[in-house]
């Protein structure tokens, strides 16, 4: 009777070595394919946000404002440092009906501030997350969602997050501490508070104006502080907006905690433009060009990008 010969130890080690080499060769390709799929998914998210912006414009003949005051709130006077402290819904709330999130939108009470909305603020919209960074199942804000003027023991109001931010006007101060000034006194940017702009106001051209982009969130800081607090909280411009300018270039540092645009994609940051298209801009894009792309009517000539 034929007796089958077993593997020798050397043969087994050779087989294991060959398998290890094959895995080592295939793994980078698998990771590359996975990132390509994640980047495409992120691109589609921005495309859907752009489409929602256009549908909003079709309904109201204007883009959504960056944020609005609650209906019952009398617009407060500007504080001594020019920061307004009351906030209601943001653009991320206002376009929800056009992202098939009608149920969530209906539960949002427009006559209440963000801090009075209750647990509804903890809802995460799947399309607001880039899979290269995180998913809608990764939790809510853990700090930062507290009124700027509040008692020391005022409770944090957890809220839904987002990997996308509105582009703010670079005119005036570029300091992150002055973001509310930029929102309140916007001159050339695509967004302003309370009343949105019409497409006719984009005299530089819809194809030459950035609208929404991937925001920088430092690794380990997800949901932490004012740079990644709830995207629904109109109290803080840092939560749902970013600036791109000479002093705020696209970041290449994954641990950067600045108020900038940035992504987890290799070498690029994706933006939705006012015409609804999506472009991937190199992280090394000239900051002067970025500044021109964030304005809608400065009359500057835009070179190829």
N, C-alpha and C positions, 0 to 999 in steps of 0.2 A: 504493500500500500504506500502511495506517495505521501511523504511527510513534508508539509509546508514549512519553509524556512522562515523564522521570525526576523524582524528588523534588528540589525545590530545598533549599538548605541551611537556609533559614528554616523550611520545612515540616518538615524532619527535626528541627530543634531544638524546634519546637512539639510534635511527637509525643513526643519524649524527655521534655519538660517535663510533658506530660499523664501519661505512664507513671510518672514520678517522684512526681507528686502522688498518683496512685492507690495506689502502693506505700506512700507515707507515711501514707495514710488506712487502709490495710488492715493494716499491720504491727502497730500497737497492738492491733487486734482479734485478730490471730493470736497475739500474745504473751499477751493476756488469756485466750484459749481454752486455750493451752498450760498456763498457770499453773493454770487451773481444773481441767484434767485431772490435773496433778501433785498439786494439793491433794486431789482425790478419791482418787488412788492412795495418798497418805499416810494419808488417813482410813481407807481399806481396810486398810492395814498395821496401824494401831492396832486396828481391829476384829478382825483375825485374831489379834493378840496377846491381846486381851481374851478372845476365844473360847478360845485356848490356855490362858489362866489358869483359865477355868471348867472346861475339860476336866481340867486338873491337879487342881482342887479335887474334881471328881467321882471321880477315881481315888484320891486320898489324903485326902479330906475336909478339906483345907487348901489354901490358896494356897501357891505355892512360897516358900521363904525368900528373903531378899535375896541371901544367899550362904551357902555351906556350907564347912566345913573338909574337906580330903581325909580319906578314911576312916582312913588309917594315922596321921594326925597327932593327937597329944594336944593338946587345946586349950591354947594357951600362956597363961601368966599375962599379965594386962594390964600394959603397960609403965608407966613412971613418968608418962608424959604421957597415959595412958589409951588409947593407940592399940595395937591388936592388929595384928601384922605378917604373920601367916600367912593365906593365902587360897586357896580352891579355886574351885569353879564358882560362877557367879552365876545369878540368875533367868533370864538370857538363854540359858543352857545348859540349865537344868532343863526349860524348856517346849519344847525343840526337837522331841521326838517328836510334839507336837501341832501343829507347823507343817510337817509333812511333811518333816522333816529328821532322820529316824530314823537314816540312815547316819552322818551327822556325829555324832549323839549317841552312837552305839555305839562310835565311835572315841575318844570322850572317856574317859579313864581316871580314875574317881572316887577312886582311891587315890593319885593324884598331884596335886601342886600345879600351878597354871597354868604355872609356869616349867619343869615337867618334862614337859609334854604333847608337845613337839616341834612339827613343822610343822603339825599339825592346827589349831593356834590361828590360823593365817593364813586360815582359811576365812571368807568373808563370806556371811551370810544375806541374800538379796535383799530379803526383807520387813522387814529392819531399817534400810532406807534410804529417806529421803524424796527423791523425784526433784527437788524444788525446790532441794535442796542438793547432792546427789551421788548416785552409784550404787554398787552392790556391786563394780564394776570399778575403783573409784578407789583401790585399795591398802589397806594395813594401817597399824597404828600404827608410827610411825618413832622415837618416843622415849616415855619415861614408864613402860614396862613393865619395871621393874627393882625387885627387892625393896627396901623401905625400909631394911632393915638388910642391906647387902651390900658386898663389896669395891668399891673405886672402879672396877676394871676388869671388873665383872660385866656380861656381855653383855645387851643389850636383847632381849626376847623379842617379836618382832612378832606382832600379833594382829588379829583381825577387829574392825571398828568398828560403830557403830550411831548412828542419829540419834534414838533413843528411850531414855529413862531412867526408872528407878523413882522414885516419889515417896517421899521420906524424911520422917520425923517432924520437925516444926519445933520440938518441945519441946527445952529445953536450949539449948545454944549454937547460934547461927545461923552461926557462923564456918565458912568452908569448911575451915579447918585442923582442925576438930573433927568432920569428917563421920563418922569411924569411931566417935566417941563416940555420935553419933546412931544409927548402925546397931546398935551393941552394946547400947545402953541405951534402945532405942525404947520409948515408952510408948503413944502415941496414933496413930502412923503406920500405914499399911497393910502395911508390911514390917518384918521383923526377921530377924536371922541365925539359921541352923541350923533353926529351926522356923517355919513359916508360920502365919498366922492363919486361923481359920475364918470363913466368912461371918457366922456368928452373933455374931462379935466386933465386927462393924461396926454398932454400935448407933445410930450417926448415920444409918444407911441406906446401902445400896450405891449409890444414885443421888446421894448427897451426898459421896462420897469419891473423890478422884482417885487413880488407880493408876499409870498410865504416861503420860508426856508427851514432847513434842518437846524435846530438850535444846539449849541454846545451844552452838554451836561457832563460834568467831570465824573470820571469813574469813582465809585464809592460815595457819590453825592446825590444819588437818585432820590428825588422827593425831599431833599434837604435844603432848607433856607430859601431865600428869595429868588435864586436863579432856577429853581425847579419846584416852585410851589404850584398850586392848582392852576391849570390853564383856563378855568372858568372864573377865576377871581379877578374882577376888574379893579381891585384895590391896588394891585402891584403890576406895573408895566413889565417888570422883570420876569414875571411868571409866564407871560404869553407873547412876548415880543423880544426882538434883538435888534442891534444896530450893526451896520456894516459901513465902515468909513476909514479914513486914513489912520485914525487912532484905534479902530476896531476891525482889523483885518480878519479874514477867515483863519481860524486857529488850526494848527497842526499838532497841538499838544493835547492828548486825551485827558490829562489831568487839569487842564486850564479851567479856572473857576470864573473867568471873565464873562461879561455880558456880550457874547459873540455868537456867530453862526459857526457850526462845526458838525462833523458827522463821524460815524464809525466805519464809513466806507474808505477804501484805500485811495488817498490822494484827491478826493473830490467831495463837494458839498452840493446837494441837490436843492433846486429852487423851483417854485411855481411862479411863472410870470403873469402879468396882468391879462395877457391874451389867453391864458389857460394852459399854455405849453409848459413843459418841465425841462429844465436844463441842469446839467451837472457841471458846476464851475470848479476848476482846479483850486486846490487849497492855496496855491501861490498866486491867485488872481491879483492883479495890481489894485491896491486899496483905493486909488483915485478912480479907477474904472468902477469898482464896487460902489463908491459913493455916488457916482453918476447914475448907476443902475437902480439905486434906491430912491431916486427922485423922479417925479412924474412930469415936471414942467420947468426944469432949470435951463432948458435950451442948449445944453451941452451936447456936442457931437459924440456919439457912441461908436468906438472903433469895433472891429470884429472881435468877438470873444467866444 
